Amino acid sequence: MKQIIGYISILVHDYDEAIKFYTEKLNFHLMEDTDVGNGKRWVLVAPPGSSESCLLLAKAASPHQKALVGDQAGGRVFLFLHTDDFWRDYEKMVSCGVVFKEKPRSESYGLVVVFEDLYGNKWDLLQLNKE
């Protein structure tokens, strides 16, 4: 048996500004952008080399959803972006204006730094130690 997490939904205020952030600042690929009617779109983005998991950019529609944009994990790190070259990706993100909440640090499990997406959700950029 095999199961995978295919999509993780993340609330956004605007499809186009979110696509721009993920593709230009995080170097993600736009996998799909389909108009599904009534102002809704099916928008998938994924990091380079990702073959199974994508982010579904979901435009907040209700007041409750709008209030949760940028705080989907209650202030904790929400998503973990694994990389095969921490310093390459960190320097690229710095040059693109990504907001970092700390300096990169070495932990027992690897190199890590916390950054924010365009709405304030916290992410870890993480390069795990090789086993």
C-alpha angles and dihedrals in degrees: 000000000000129000129174137180101248104181135012114200117224122186116235135178095222132016097216097047090048092049089050092051096047096043100038103033102030097030093234120158122241101236099178140356111179126168107229096180137258092061093303125125134188102228122177126182129178138181118255111279094020110135104170114025128060137171115243107213103216118190110226108244108174129054089249092053092045090054090055097052106118094012105067093133099041094253096313125115104284105186136023118216108200118204137186091215114036098182094047092054096039093053092046091050092047090051090051093053100253110166114241121198095203145001118280112270139193116235131179089264098045146282117328143170132175118233136171130236120226092281099043102264108148121238135179119227100208138182109187120215113256113255 
